[in-house]
Amino acid sequence: MEGNTWKKYLEGYETVRHLSREEKETIPAFAALRELWMIGLHAEVMEKNAGCCWYQDDYFDYQLKVFRQWLNRCGLLSE
């Protein structure tokens, strides 16, 4: 993982519960899956609310960009 904010967050988390090396290595994969889950969650909301102006190509372009970044961090995709 990258960034000072992430390092501080992880340090704080580990004052409560230490993560194993394996757990830390799986974080990018879970973050990538979270992106897909969020897209699905938003799709469900759109169905219930009859659409929304922000749920368009720009939304998907951004969400898929984030998804690809996480896959890249997992070593599953090279950019």
Secondary structure, DSSP 8 states (H G I E B T S, - for coil): --SHHHHHHHHHHTTTS---HHHHHHHHHHHHHHHHHHHHHHHHHHHHHT--TTSSHHHHHHHHHHHHHHHHHHTS---
